[in-house]
Amino acid sequence: MTDITTTGTFKLGDRTVRSMGYGAMQLAGRGVFGPPKDHAAALAVLRAAVAAGVNHIDTSDFYGPHVTNQLIREALHPYPADLVIVTKIGARRGADASWNPAFSADELTSAVHDNLRNLEIDALEVVNLRAMFGTHGPAEGSIEAPLTVLAGLQQQGLVRHIGLSNVTPTQLAEGRRIAEIVCVQNHYNLAHRDDDALVDGLAAAGIAYVPFFPLGGFTPLQETGLNEVAAQLGVTPMQVALAWLLRRAPNMLLIPGTSSLSHLQENLAAATLTLPDDAMARLNKIGTQA
């Protein structure tokens, strides 16, 4: 397994984490619902990630629900001193595996306690409030009420730091008036560049940006360009896409997820991949292609 202990880092709250992290969502069953297909393999992936130097794991108690947090606890508890586990609240799962908003004070408070219990910790290092106003991405709507609840839980000592997920720049600005925001987790990749200005603004402010769906939303033309660069470098398209994100801005913290040891190795190796300037120039154009 690739050792990433000498790769880049960035601050997440008052902790320093490596730029390549791990997202636990795919450890749950199909549709992020129910138990994993292979319980032992899920534990092995978590342990291998940490052994390779990953010290930032992204999760939520609504993955499963409860499944990924319970796997993290089983695989890694007691946790390494440098490990930062980031969770999120603001949604709940229906019996039909649907994703539903959960923004009331009672739902948010219960979610924090669910995460604490299933991870078996006394305080959550970072909690992202996930906005659920839109079906397929960020949509405007005030986050003042739910974020005020989360800030209250922070004042109680149950949450150390607060982040936002699936938010617009307007919501970020609103959030920063209510609480210190240490990270933003949004959909962003080579092809989906709506957050370009937001990424740069957050970097200037020292706030981490955590992109999800690193290969989501590509057109066939964009895929062709990515595939050609990958072929020239002798690596996979996913590795190129991850390496581009790491070079895109210093505040990028990646959380690619997988339930496979071989795929984990591929993802981690992207942290050591150097993209030549000509490859970067070509990749930068992909987001503008139809």
N, C-alpha and C positions, 0 to 999 in steps of 0.2 A: 504494500500500500504506500502511495506517495506520501512522503513526510512534508507537511506544509508549515512546519514550525518556523521556517526562515522567510516566509512570504509576508506580504503587506498586512498592516493592521490599521484600525481606526477606533476612535473612542465611541463607546455605546453607553451613554450615561457617564458614570465615573469609572467604568471598566474598559480595558483595552481588549479588543477581540480581533482575531484574524479575519481578513477580508473574505476568505472562503469558509462559510459555515455549512450547516445542514438543516434542511427542512423535513420535519417528521411526518407531514401530512400523508405521504404515500405509504406509510407503514400500516395504516388502517386498511379495512377491506375495500372491495370495489365501490367506487363512488364515495370514498372516504367515510364508509359506513360499515360498522361491524368489525369483527376481529380480523387479523391479518391472515393471508393465505398460508403463511409459514411462520409460526410464532418464533421458532428458534432462529430462523434467518433474520427476522426483524431485530432480535436482540443482538445478533452478530454484527449487523450493519451499524447499529448505534455504538457498539463497543469499538468497532474498527475505525469509525469516524473520529472518535475521541482519541484513540491510540495514535492516529495519524496527525493529530494536532488541532482538530476542530474544537474550538471553545465557545461556539455560538450555535445553539440549537433553537430552531423556531418550532412552536407547537401551539396547540389550543385544546381545551377540554371539549370543544364541540367537534373535534376530529374523532370520529368513531360512533357516537360520542364517548369520551373518557379513554378510548383505546390507546392513543399515542402517548398520553401522559402516563398511563399505567405501564406501558412498555418502557418508557424512559426511566421510570422509577426502578423497574425490575432490572434493567440492564446496567444502570449507572449509579444508583444510590448505594452508599453515600457519595455525593457528587465531588468531582475534582474541584479544588479550590478556585481554579481559573475558569471554570465552566459557567457561561451565562446562558440561562434558559429564558427565552422570550416567549410569552404567550399572548393570546388575544381574546377579547370578549366583544359582545355586541350582536351575536347570532346564537341561534339554537337549532337543533336538528329535529325535524318532525319524524313521526314513526315511519313515514314513507321516504325517509332520507332527504326530505326537502330542507333548504336553508332558509331560515326565517329570522327576521329582525328580533332582537331581544334587548331593547333599549330602556326598559323601565328600571327604576332604582332597585327594585327587588331582584329583577333578572340579572342586572349587572353585579350586584352584591353576591348573589348566589354563584355566579360564574367565577368570581374571584375566589370564593371559598372552595368551589369544586376544583379549580386549578391547584390551590394550596394543598388540598387533601390528597388528590391523586398523584401529585408530584412529591408529596411528603416533605414540604418545606414550610418555614414559618413566614416567609415574605417572598413575593414575586419580584424578580430583579427588574424586568421590564414588562409592562402590559400595554399592548396596542388596542386602542378602541377602533373597531372596524365599523365604518359607516356602511349602512345597508339601505341607502335611499334609492339606488339604481340596481337594475337587474344584471346588467352586463358591465358595470364599471362605476366610477365615481359619478355622483349626481348631487346637485346642491340641496342643502337642507341644514338647519342649525344643529350643531353638535354641543351646544352650550349645556343643555340639561344632562345628557349622559356623561359628558366630560367632567362636569361639576361633581357628579356622584363618584367618578373614578378618582378625582382629586381628593375627595373626602376620605376614600379608602387609603389613599397615599398618606394622608395626614394621620391616619390610624396606625400606620406602620405596616400595613398589609402589602403595599406596593411601593417599590423604591423609585421607579422611573416610569414615565408615561410616553407612549408613542401613538401614532395614528396610522390607520390603514384604509386604503380605498377612498382617499379624500381629494378634494379639489384645493387649489391654492387659497380660495376664499375660506374654506373650512380650516385649513392650516393656520391662517392668520387669526381666525376666531379662536382656535385652540391655544395658540401661543399667548393670547390675552388672559387665558384662564389658568394655564399650567405650563411648566417647562416641558417642551416636547423634545425628546432625545432621538427620535427616528421617525421616518415616514416609510410605509410599506405599500407600494403601488405597482400596478402593471406597467412594466417598462422593459424594452429589449431593442435589438437592432432595428426591428421593423416598426415597433410601436414607440414613437418618440415624443408623444404629447407632453411628457414631463421634462423635456430638455431644460427649459428655463428653471423649473423647480429644482432639478438636480443641482444645477450650478448655484442657485441661491442658497440651498441647504448646505452645500459644500462651503460656501463663504461664511455661513453661520456656525459651522462646526457640527452640523446635525447629520446623522447617518441616513442614507437612503438605501432601502432594501427592496430590490426589484423582484417581482414574481412573474411567472410565465416567461422564462428567458427565451423560449422558442415558440411562443404563442402568437398567432395572428399573421404568419408569413404568407405572402402570395407566392405562386409558383416562380415568378421572375425573381423575387427576393431570395427564395430558397436556392435557385440556380447560382446566384452570385455567392451566397454563403458556401454552398457545396464546392464551388470552384476554388475558393480561397482555402478551404479545408483540405482539398485534394493537393493543392500546391505545397501545403505545409506538412502533409502526411499525418493529419490528425482528423478528428471527427467534427462535423458541423457544430455539435453541441459544445465541444471544447472551444472552438473558435468564438461562438456566441458568448460563452462565459468569460473568456479571456478579453474580449472586446469590452464587456461590462466592467471588468476590473481596471482596464486602462482608461475607460471613459471618464472617471472622476475619482478622486481620492476617498470620497465618503461612501463608495459602494460597498455594501456588505451583502454577499451572495448567500442564498439558502437553497441551492438545488436539492431536490428530494429524490429518493430512490429506495426501493426495498431490496436492491440487488447489490452484492459486494462488488461485482465486476463494474457495474454502472457507477458505484461510489468511487472506485479507483479512477474511472474515466473523468468524473467530475473534479476530483481532487487534483488530478494531473493538469487540469486547465489552469490552476493557480500558479504553475511553474512555466506556463507557455508564454514565450515572448513573441508578440506580433510585430513583424517588420512594419516600417512606416508606410510602405506601398500597400501592404495588406490593410492597414488601418484606414488609409485614404479610400480604398475601394469599399471597405465595410461601412464607412461613414455615409456613403452614398445610398446604401441599401434602403434606408428609411424613406427615401424620396422616390423610390421606384414603385410603379403601380402594380 
